[in-house]
């Protein structure tokens, strides 16, 4: 046994390391998958929050512009309909 270790130390160490990694992946694969999916969900939720906040901000900006000019959405729709004819 020690003679094999002395002659093929790199091969034995590499084989044992590969065995440990393989066992880890077999046992921990569901945990890795769960962590990955949770992180994906968090990233999608963060994107959703940013998009919703951006939409609210644009609504506020557009409403402020409508109040400043005195032209609301209903008035601009009427103007668009009359110009389409």
Rosetta silent file (secondary structure, phi, psi, omega in degrees, C-alpha in Angstrom):
SEQUENCE: XXXXXXXXXXXXXXXXXXXXXXXXXXXXXXXXXXXXXXXXXXXXXXXXXXXXXXXXXXXXXXXXXXXXXXXXXXXXXXXXXXXXX
SCORE:     score description
SCORE:     0.000 S_00000001
   1 L     0.000  -49.547 -179.039    0.000    0.000    0.000 S_00000001
   2 H   -68.278  -28.998  178.888    2.717    2.500    0.987 S_00000001
   3 H   -67.916  -40.506  177.394    4.751    1.491   -2.012 S_00000001
   4 H   -64.151  -41.794  179.663    1.816    2.357   -4.310 S_00000001
   5 H   -62.443  -43.955 -178.860    1.400    5.701   -2.501 S_00000001
   6 H   -67.315  -37.973 -176.452    5.079    6.522   -2.893 S_00000001
   7 H   -81.106  -31.640 -173.888    5.205    5.562   -6.564 S_00000001
   8 L  -130.115   45.544 -175.609    1.841    7.017   -7.658 S_00000001
   9 H   -57.077  -44.743 -178.375    1.129    9.758   -5.139 S_00000001
  10 H   -65.292  -41.602 -179.913   -0.429   12.151   -7.682 S_00000001
  11 H   -66.506  -43.347 -179.704   -2.698    9.516   -9.190 S_00000001
  12 H   -66.352  -45.719 -179.948   -3.918    8.286   -5.811 S_00000001
  13 H   -63.616  -41.610  178.280   -4.479   11.816   -4.489 S_00000001
  14 H   -64.592  -40.705  177.633   -6.260   12.813   -7.716 S_00000001
  15 H   -64.551  -42.803  178.210   -8.462    9.713   -7.587 S_00000001
  16 H   -65.885  -40.411  178.186   -9.389   10.333   -3.956 S_00000001
  17 H   -62.749  -43.602  177.117  -10.088   13.989   -4.675 S_00000001
  18 H   -62.365  -38.974  177.471  -12.328   13.024   -7.603 S_00000001
  19 H   -63.532  -43.699  179.174  -14.157   10.512   -5.399 S_00000001
  20 H   -62.992  -44.047  179.193  -14.781   13.146   -2.723 S_00000001
  21 H   -64.604  -41.779  179.314  -16.070   15.641   -5.304 S_00000001
  22 H   -62.544  -44.659  178.367  -18.310   12.974   -6.888 S_00000001
  23 H   -63.563  -42.061  178.788  -19.813   12.034   -3.510 S_00000001
  24 H   -60.257  -44.237 -179.749  -20.286   15.710   -2.685 S_00000001
  25 H   -67.078  -38.043  179.116  -22.115   16.336   -5.959 S_00000001
  26 H   -65.676  -42.934 -177.790  -24.331   13.284   -5.543 S_00000001
  27 H   -77.864  -41.861 -170.808  -25.280   14.238   -1.988 S_00000001
  28 H   -95.696   -2.666 -177.168  -25.334   18.025   -2.375 S_00000001
  29 H   -55.908  -44.861  177.618  -26.769   18.334   -5.897 S_00000001
  30 H   -60.750  -35.805  179.076  -30.330   18.997   -4.672 S_00000001
  31 H   -67.529  -43.089  178.283  -28.994   21.686   -2.330 S_00000001
  32 H   -61.664  -42.847  179.424  -27.011   23.323   -5.150 S_00000001
  33 H   -63.946  -43.201  179.246  -30.088   23.241   -7.370 S_00000001
  34 H   -62.380  -45.606  179.447  -32.299   24.745   -4.656 S_00000001
  35 H   -61.929  -42.998  179.260  -29.812   27.543   -3.978 S_00000001
  36 H   -61.792  -45.739 -179.014  -29.520   28.274   -7.705 S_00000001
  37 H   -67.154  -36.876  176.864  -33.293   28.400   -8.189 S_00000001
  38 H   -64.127  -43.436  178.751  -33.775   30.629   -5.134 S_00000001
  39 H   -64.146  -37.252  175.392  -31.151   33.052   -6.447 S_00000001
  40 H   -63.381  -41.608  178.285  -32.862   33.081   -9.841 S_00000001
  41 H   -63.409  -40.678  178.515  -36.180   33.862   -8.137 S_00000001
  42 H   -64.795  -41.671  179.608  -34.629   36.699   -6.164 S_00000001
  43 H   -64.347  -42.476  178.656  -33.086   38.152   -9.338 S_00000001
  44 H   -64.922  -41.791  178.214  -36.422   37.977  -11.197 S_00000001
  45 H   -63.780  -39.573  177.572  -38.209   39.573   -8.229 S_00000001
  46 H   -64.515  -41.577  177.497  -35.659   42.385   -8.063 S_00000001
  47 H   -62.630  -41.398  179.580  -36.088   43.035  -11.786 S_00000001
  48 H   -61.555  -45.102  179.439  -39.853   43.056  -11.328 S_00000001
  49 H   -61.656  -43.265 -179.500  -39.596   45.602   -8.483 S_00000001
  50 H   -64.261  -43.071 -179.565  -37.364   47.906  -10.523 S_00000001
  51 H   -64.723  -39.850  179.947  -39.692   47.745  -13.528 S_00000001
  52 H   -66.808  -41.904  178.049  -42.733   48.478  -11.355 S_00000001
  53 H   -64.116  -39.107  178.474  -40.987   51.431   -9.683 S_00000001
  54 H   -63.833  -40.937  178.133  -39.948   52.762  -13.085 S_00000001
  55 H   -62.643  -42.969  178.485  -43.539   52.514  -14.312 S_00000001
  56 H   -63.921  -42.166 -179.835  -44.839   54.429  -11.301 S_00000001
  57 H   -63.471  -43.727  178.317  -42.191   57.118  -11.751 S_00000001
  58 H   -63.849  -39.231  176.582  -43.047   57.540  -15.430 S_00000001
  59 H   -60.044  -44.619  179.552  -46.759   57.769  -14.562 S_00000001
  60 H   -63.202  -41.550 -179.492  -46.025   60.527  -12.041 S_00000001
  61 H   -65.021  -44.597 -178.939  -43.863   62.426  -14.537 S_00000001
  62 H   -67.271  -39.217  177.691  -46.470   62.165  -17.291 S_00000001
  63 H   -65.166  -38.046  178.165  -49.312   63.206  -14.978 S_00000001
  64 H   -64.607  -39.198  177.915  -47.297   66.226  -13.827 S_00000001
  65 H   -66.158  -37.335  178.407  -46.750   67.201  -17.465 S_00000001
  66 H   -65.883  -40.239  178.793  -50.460   66.861  -18.196 S_00000001
  67 H   -66.692  -37.965 -177.592  -51.318   69.129  -15.262 S_00000001
  68 H   -68.590  -36.565 -178.190  -48.740   71.707  -16.345 S_00000001
  69 H   -90.445  -16.207 -178.945  -50.011   71.899  -19.913 S_00000001
  70 L    81.917    4.094  179.136  -53.683   71.534  -19.042 S_00000001
  71 L  -106.022  116.082  179.628  -54.072   68.697  -21.508 S_00000001
  72 L   -94.477 -177.282 -179.139  -55.162   65.469  -19.903 S_00000001
  73 H   -66.211  -40.362 -179.453  -55.381   62.009  -21.313 S_00000001
  74 H   -64.952  -42.891  179.967  -59.049   62.373  -22.222 S_00000001
  75 H   -64.643  -42.439 -179.218  -58.437   65.658  -24.021 S_00000001
  76 H   -69.216  -30.671  175.247  -55.465   64.280  -25.960 S_00000001
  77 H   -66.206  -41.403  178.072  -57.545   61.214  -26.966 S_00000001
  78 H   -62.816  -43.221  179.366  -60.292   63.549  -28.278 S_00000001
  79 H   -62.693  -39.114 -179.522  -57.707   65.563  -30.197 S_00000001
  80 H   -67.488  -41.034  179.875  -56.247   62.384  -31.684 S_00000001
  81 H   -64.280  -41.678 -178.101  -59.695   61.118  -32.742 S_00000001
  82 H   -70.653  -30.003  179.157  -60.585   64.383  -34.433 S_00000001
  83 H   -79.460  -20.770  178.873  -57.258   64.485  -36.291 S_00000001
  84 H   -73.064  -23.906 -175.534  -57.701   60.871  -37.469 S_00000001
  85 L   -72.482    0.000    0.000  -60.890   61.758  -39.401 S_00000001
